[in-house]
Amino acid sequence: MLFLIYINDLPELCAGEDPSSQIFLYADDSKIYTVIRNQSDQQKLQSILNRIKKTRLTSGFSDEISIKVTVSYCIKHSTDSYHITDRNQLFPLEKVKSMVDFVVRFDSNLTFRDNISGKINNACSVLGIIQRNFILHGRTHF
């Protein structure tokens, strides 16, 4: 119940800073999504992150919030960076080239190469297990 109270106002916080941003709430996670076309859009996203952190600090959830990484999906190389301010210190967010979301690995260029090769490797591993365990059985056993 405490978790639901904790995340209940996140959509309003995001919409208050940038109505075009979207937030996706999951059981133990949330993701903020927005299109960055210029410096103003980047500042809006940073404002959302600052507002979430500030609201959580004043609500007594200072140790509960954990904003960890950012990922950019773009055609050309992105140099944007984001940070969290906590107790007057800046903590840069790690920028990753790929992340897993609902068992699908998304890379920054949206090629899905890593995801496909991972699925192929997993399928080959399972096939190897099946072959090793049933090598002594003939077709009549199935």
Secondary structure, DSSP 4 states (H G I P E B T S, - for coil): -HHHHHHTTHHHHHHHH-TT-EEEE-SS-EEEE----SHHHHHHHHHHHHHHHHHHHHTT-TTT----EE----SS------EEEETTEEEEPEE-SEEEETTEEEETT---HHHHHHHHHHHHHHHHHHHHHSTT--GGG-
